[in-house]
Amino acid sequence: MRPIHTNLPAPTGGMLLAKRPTGIIMALIVLLIAAIVQAAPKLTEVIIDAVNAVLNGEPFDAEAYTGFNREGGVAAVFSFALATGFIWFWMAVKERRRFATLGFTAPREGLRLAGRGLLIGIGMMAVCVLVPLIAGQAQMAWASPDASGWGFIAIMLLGFLVQGSTEEILTRGYLTQAVARRLGLVAAVIAQAAFFALMHGMNPGMGPLPVINLVLFAVFGSFMSLSEGGLWGICAMHGAWNWAQGNLFGVAVSGQQVSDSFFTFTANSGSADLLTGGAFGIEGSLVCTVVYAVGIAIFWNAWKKRRAAESAQPANANTSIAAAATDATAAATAEGAVSPTA
């Protein structure tokens, strides 16, 4: 049996707090069940409609169930809460640990980090969109959403926060903790990145560069969570990234178009897919690759500084204790309470 890794940085050591920890293989099974639970409402709808179409001799269009139209889009993003609910259930019943151990301790500080994460997500997406616009590869126009459109866009912000947070809980949270406990941090980061890319493997417009970018985003998410010691920031960043992409700028979200947005983003005829992302959307662009790489470098450096500070604390604490003990002894000696030769 492999040794248990105990010297793990927050939030990757959460599985160590479980009274009955879950192993790697079982963790993958748990994630599969969570995905099935999340997809159950949509799958049920598709199956019923498909059966009715066959019985009535009517054509069935599976593509009609892709994308984020108003009704389907809201249902799709909020259905991710079912997966989060299953993970919470499993942790409480089987592992007997609190959900907060995934990376949601210190809620007051967490809210500050979440607010920062929102700004980071929107800011990074803005850079990805502005580059092809400035390069003359795409056009953007005001979409003139009506009142119901504004309402849908607002609801989708909350929905994407649920969806993005769930993906972080599953990957940078649960899977990372299960793998890190047995195989260490490096293996955990690699495993969750591979799993995250597989989660999106069936999305429209998938290709080599989108896959690379999905892996890079997963690595970015790991270092952001490590630098902050929790999942608050990356959950908010992920949700804001998706919302800004689809509902703010009107870009396809991982190959899926959102029905209502503040702006429309249209690639020019003959534009380079390396700059616009092609059918997959801006996440399939080389611009996004560079933005992710810069983000990884920034948060990797932030994590190194955090580790250095944490490593220095015990040494500083011991130095202070020793100094305090010396001072106390000196004071006592001066008062004659302790003999110099004692």
N, C-alpha and C positions, 0 to 999 in steps of 0.2 A: 504494500500500500504506500502511495506517495505521502511524503510529509505534509503537514499542514503549515501553510505560510501565515505567520502571525504578524509580521512586521509590514503591514499594508497601510498605505496612506488613505485618509478619508477621501471619498466615501466608499472605497473598494473593500474595506474590511467588515462590512455589515454582516456578512454571512457568519462571521466568527461569533456574533452575538446570538445566533440561533441555538435553541436548546436541542433541536433535532435538525441539523443543517442538511441542505439538499446538495447532492453531488452533481457533477457536470452533466452526465447523461440524463438524469432525472430533471435537471433544470431545463434542458432542451425540450424534453417532453412537456414540461409545464408551460414553456413558451408556445409550443405548438397548440396545446389545448387553449391557451389564452387567445391565440390568433383565431382559432375555430369559434370560440365564444364570441369574439368581436365580430366575426364575419357572419355569424348565424342569422341575424335578421335579414341581411342582404341576400344571402344564399337561399334562404327560405322564400323570399319574394321572387327571385329569379327562377327557382325550381317550379313554383306554383304557376308563374306566368308561362314558362316553357311548356309545362304539361297542358295548360289550357290552350295554348297555341296549337299544340299537336292534336289535341282532341277536337278542336274546331277547324282543323285544316288550314290554319293561318300561319304565315311566316313568322319566325321568331328572330329578332335582331338583338344579339347579345351586346353589341356595341352601344345600344341605347342605355345600358346600365353603367357605362363608364363616364368619367368626368364629374363635375360638381355643379349640377343644376340646383335650383333653389331647394326643392324638396329632398332630392337624393343627396345633395351635397351636405345639407345640415345633418341628415340621418347618418351619412358616412363618417363625418368627423366626430360626432358625439358618440357613435357606437364604440369608439376606442375606449370609452369609459368602462365598458364591459370587461375588456382585457385587464385594465387596471384593477377593477373590482375582483377579478379572479386571482390576480397576484396577491392582493390584500388578503383574500380568503385563505389562500395556500400558506402564506406567511403566518397568519394567525393560528390556523388549525394544525398544520403539519409542523412548521418550523418553530412556532411559539415565540415569535419576536414581533416587535412593533414595526409598522409600515415606515415610520420615520427613519429606521435604520438603513433604508435604501439611500438616504442622502437628504432627508428633509428635517434635520434637527435645526435648532435655533431659528424659529420662524420669523422673529423680528428682523434679524440680519438677512434671513432668506428673502423677505419681501424687498429689501434693498437690492439684493443681488438679482432678483427677478426683474425689477425695474430696469436695472442696467442691462440685463439680458434682452429685454424688449428693444432697447435702443440699439444694441449691438446687432440684433437680427435685422432690424429695418435698415440700419446703416450699411451693413454688408451687402444686403440685397440691392440697395440703391446704387452702390458702386458697380455691382454686376450689370445692372440695367443701363447705367449712364455711359459706360464704356462703349458698347455697340452704338448707342445713340450719337455720341460725339464722333465716333469713327464713320458715321454715315451708313451704318449697316442696318439700321432699324428706325422706325418712327413711333412716336408716342402722341396720343391725343386724349383730351378729356372725354370720358365715356358718357357724361351727362346722366348719371343714374337717377331714377325717379325715387319717390319717397320709399316705396317698398324695396327698391334696390339698396338704398342707404340702410334700411333695417336688416336686410340680408347680409350686407357687408359687416355690419356691427356684430350680428350673431355669429358670423363665420370667424371673427376674431377670437371669440370665446371658444368656438368649436376647434379651431386650429391649435389653440393653447391646450385643449384637451388631447387632441390627436398628437401634437408634438411632444407633450409631456409623457404620454403613454409610451411612445417609441423610445424616449429616453429612459423611462422606468424599466422597460424590457431589456434594453441593450446596455447603456452606460450604467444602469442600476443593477438589475437582478442578474443578468448573465455575467457581467463583469465580476460581481461579487462571488458567484459560484465558481467561476474559472480561477480567479485570483487566489481563492482559498487553497486550491489544490496545485495549481501550476504557476502561480506568481503573476505579477502585474503585467509584464510584457505579453505573456500568452493571453491574458485576459483582454488586453487592448486589441490584439490581433483577432481573437475569436469574435468579439462583439462587432468589430468592423466587417468581418466576413459575413456574419449573420445579418447585419444591417443591410449590406448590399444584396443579399439573397432575398430579404423582405421586399425589396423593390424590383426584383429581377423580372417580373412579368409586366411592369409598367410599359405603356406605349412609348415608342421612340428609343428604346434601350439600345445602347451600343457601348463600345470600349471606353470612350471618354466619360459617359455618364456613370459607368461602373467605377472607374477610377475616382471620379468626384464623390460618389457615394462613400467609398472607402475613406477618402480624405475627410469628408464631413464627420464620419464616425470617429476618426482619430482626433480631429478638432474638438469634437464633443467630449472625448475622454480627457484631453488636456485642460479644457475649460472647467470641467467638473473637478479635476484634480487640483487645479489652481485655486478654486474656491472652497474645496473641501465638501462639496455637496452638489445636488442636482437642481437647485432652485434656478440658477442662472441659465444653464443650458436648456432646461425645460421651457423657460420663457423665450429664450433666443430662438429655439427650434420652431415654436408656435408662431412667433412674430415673423420669422424668415418665410414660412409658408404663406402666412396671411399677406405679407407685403408683396410676395411674388405673385400670388393669384388675385387677391382682392384690391390691392393698392395699385400695382403696376400692370395688371392684366396679362401676366405671363403664365404659361402652362406650368402647373405644379407637378414636377416629376412626370411629365408627359400627359397630364390631365388638365383640361381647360376648365376654369371657373366661370360660371355664367354671368356674374355681376362683379364689376370692379370700378374704381374711380377713374382709371386710365386704361387705354388699350395700347398694347405693345405689338407692333407688326414688323416682321423682318422684311427688308426691301428685296425686290426681285434680284436674284443673283448674289445675295449676301452670303458671307462665309459662315457656315455652321459652327466653325470654331469660335466665332465671336457671338453668335446669337443662340447657339445651342440646338438649332434645328427643331425637330419634332418633339424632343424631350423637354424643351424649354431651356431657360438660361442656365439651369443646373448642369446641362450637358455641354457647356462652353468652356473654352480655355481660360476665359476671364474668371470664371468661377473657380477653376483650378488654382489660379494665382491667388485669388482672395482667400481660399481655404488654406493654402500653403503659408501665407502671411499670418493668418489667424493661428495656425498651429505653432508657428515660431513664437508668436507673442505669448500664447498661453503656456507653451512649454517652458519658456523663460520665466513666466510668472510662477509656474509650479516649482521650478528649481529654487527660486527665491523663497517660496513658502517652505519647502523642505529644509533649506538651509536655516531658516529662522526657527523652525520646529526642532531641528537637531541641536541648535545652540541653546535652546531654553533649559534643558536638563543641566547642561554644563554651567550656565549662568546661575541656575537655582542652587547647584551644589556649591559654587563659589560664594554665593551670598550667604548660604547656611554656614559654611566654614568661617567666613569673615565675621558673621554674627557670633559664632561660638568663640572665636578668638577674642573679640571685643568683650564678650561677657566674662570670659576667664580673666582677661586683663583687669576689668573693672573689679571683679571679685578679689583678685590678688591685691589690688591697690587698697582695698578696704580691709585686708587681712583675713578675709573669709576662706581663702584658699592658699595653701603654702606654695611657694614658688617651686618646690621640689616634689609636689604631690603628683 
